[in-house]
Amino acid sequence: MPFILKHKATGRIWTCMLVNLYQLPYYGTKFWETQEEAEQQYESFLTAQYEEAPEDWSLMELSENQLKLCNVKLKNDARLSLRWYDEKQTALAEIAAGISPSES
C-alpha cells in the first residue's frame, strides 16, 4: 500500500511533478511504495523541495484505489491541490492558494 505526505494542520497532500513508468511527466500525488522507503526518504525529500518545516508533515497510508482517485482529481493540473478529509476518508481537489482560475 502506498504512503503519501499529509500536512498535519491543514490536511493538504503533497503534490508535485512526477514521472510515470513510461517516463512521461505528470502532476500527481507524491508517494512511496513501502512504509520503510517512505520513512527513510520523506524528510530528505521535503528538504530537497525547500520545505521549511518538514516536521509539519506526516506519512499516511492509502489504498491503491485512493491514490489513483487522488491523481484523477488533480486532472494533471498544477493549479490544483489536494486536501484530505478524515471524516470522509477522501481527498478533495481545490485551486491552490495564490493561483486564480484566470491565470491558466
Helices and strands as residue ranges (DSSP letters): E 3-7, E 12-13, E 15-19, E 25-29, E 31-32, H 35-48, G 54-56, E 57-61, H 64-74, E 80-85, E 90-95, G 101-103
